[in-house]
Amino acid sequence: MVIDMRGSVPDSRGRPAGVSLAYGKLDLMTKFSLILTGFALLCLVLLAAAWPPESKAQGADEAKADLIKRGGQVYKTRCQLCHLAEGKAPTKNMRFSDDEWRHGNKPEDVEKVVAAGVKGTAMMGFKNRLKPEDIKAVSAYVLGLSQPQAK
């Protein structure tokens, strides 16, 4: 019989006694290693759960920038003739560069006006002239014209 350096007797397979998981015996170092590994895994899981999803937010910002860029293109071809560049029309009701919105300043409000027009004014509806995604894009662009950074 051979005795290892810790003074334990090896089992039938030559492993130090007390290390066999099959018989439920663990020495102190193995227990410590398992606890430490479990703690490290728990920390990684918690860290991953708490990590902000920057890539999704960045993707959303890029998508919004693309939408506004597309809206600018639509605006130049369909809206600029009446509302002038950057929405600075001389008539207050046609101006987008200030913070006053007669028909609502939410995206869905502006989309509704672009799609249906405004009765009793020269603003015609574009529901049959523009794709829904272009109406959404030009609405986002127009709303951006009233923002302080766009002035």
C-alpha positions in Angstrom: 0.0 0.0 0.0 1.3 3.5 -1.0 0.6 6.6 1.1 0.5 9.9 -0.7 2.1 13.1 0.7 -1.1 14.2 2.5 -1.2 10.9 4.4 -4.2 9.5 2.7 -4.4 6.0 1.3 -5.1 5.8 -2.5 -8.3 4.1 -3.6 -8.4 1.0 -5.9 -7.8 3.2 -9.0 -4.8 4.9 -7.5 -6.5 8.2 -6.8 -6.1 9.8 -3.4 -8.9 8.8 -1.1 -11.6 11.4 -0.6 -11.6 12.8 -4.2 -14.1 10.4 -5.7 -17.3 12.1 -6.7 -19.0 8.8 -7.2 -18.9 8.0 -3.5 -19.6 11.6 -2.3 -16.2 12.2 -0.8 -14.5 15.5 -1.5 -11.3 16.8 0.1 -11.2 20.4 1.3 -9.3 21.7 -1.8 -11.8 20.2 -4.2 -14.7 21.6 -2.3 -13.1 25.0 -2.3 -12.4 24.8 -6.1 -16.0 23.8 -6.8 -17.4 26.6 -4.6 -15.0 29.2 -6.2 -15.9 28.0 -9.7 -19.6 28.2 -8.9 -19.2 31.7 -7.5 -17.3 32.8 -10.6 -20.0 31.4 -12.9 -22.7 33.2 -10.8 -20.7 36.5 -11.1 -20.4 36.1 -14.9 -24.2 35.4 -15.2 -25.1 38.4 -13.1 -22.6 40.6 -14.9 -24.0 39.5 -18.3 -27.6 40.2 -17.1 -26.6 43.7 -15.9 -24.6 44.7 -18.9 -26.3 47.4 -21.0 -27.2 46.3 -24.5 -25.1 48.9 -26.3 -25.2 47.2 -29.6 -29.0 47.2 -29.7 -29.1 50.9 -28.7 -26.5 51.7 -31.2 -28.4 49.9 -33.9 -31.6 51.8 -32.9 -29.7 55.1 -33.2 -28.4 54.1 -36.6 -31.8 53.0 -37.8 -33.3 56.4 -36.6 -30.5 58.3 -38.4 -31.2 56.3 -41.6 -34.9 57.0 -41.2 -34.3 60.8 -40.8 -31.8 60.8 -43.8 -34.5 59.1 -46.0 -37.0 61.6 -44.7 -34.7 64.5 -45.7 -34.6 63.0 -49.3 -38.4 62.8 -49.4 -38.7 66.3 -48.0 -36.5 67.8 -50.6 -38.5 66.2 -53.5 -42.0 66.5 -52.1 -42.2 69.1 -49.4 -39.5 71.7 -49.8 -41.3 73.6 -52.6 -44.0 74.8 -50.2 -42.3 74.5 -46.8 -38.9 75.8 -48.0 -35.5 74.4 -46.9 -35.3 73.3 -43.3 -39.0 74.0 -42.8 -38.5 77.8 -42.6 -41.6 78.8 -44.5 -42.6 82.5 -44.2 -46.2 81.5 -43.2 -46.4 80.4 -39.6 -48.9 77.5 -40.3 -46.4 76.0 -42.8 -43.3 76.4 -40.7 -41.6 73.4 -39.0 -38.5 75.2 -37.6 -40.3 76.4 -34.5 -41.8 74.5 -31.6 -45.4 75.3 -32.5 -47.4 72.3 -33.9 -51.0 73.1 -34.8 -52.0 69.4 -35.4 -49.8 67.7 -32.7 -46.1 67.2 -32.3 -46.0 63.4 -31.9 -44.8 61.2 -34.8 -48.2 59.7 -35.3 -49.8 63.2 -35.4 -47.4 64.3 -38.1 -47.8 61.1 -40.1 -51.5 61.6 -40.0 -51.2 65.1 -41.4 -48.8 64.0 -44.1 -51.0 61.1 -45.1 -54.4 62.9 -45.0 -53.5 66.5 -45.6 -55.3 69.4 -43.9 -58.8 70.4 -45.1 -59.2 74.0 -46.0 -55.5 74.5 -46.8 -53.1 73.8 -49.6 -51.7 70.9 -47.7 -52.8 67.8 -49.7 -52.6 64.3 -48.4 -49.8 62.0 -49.6 -51.3 58.7 -48.7 -51.7 57.8 -52.3 -48.4 59.5 -53.4 -45.9 58.1 -50.9 -45.2 54.7 -49.4 -46.1 54.3 -45.7 -42.4 54.1 -44.8 -41.7 57.3 -46.7 -44.5 59.1 -44.8 -42.9 57.8 -41.5 -39.5 59.0 -42.7 -40.5 62.5 -43.7 -42.5 62.8 -40.5 -39.4 62.0 -38.5 -37.3 64.5 -40.5 -39.9 67.2 -40.1 -40.1 66.7 -36.3 -36.3 66.9 -36.2 -36.5 70.4 -37.8 -38.0 71.8 -34.7 -35.3 70.4 -32.4 -32.8 72.9 -31.0 -29.9 71.3 -32.8 -31.6 71.6 -36.1 -32.2 75.4 -35.8 
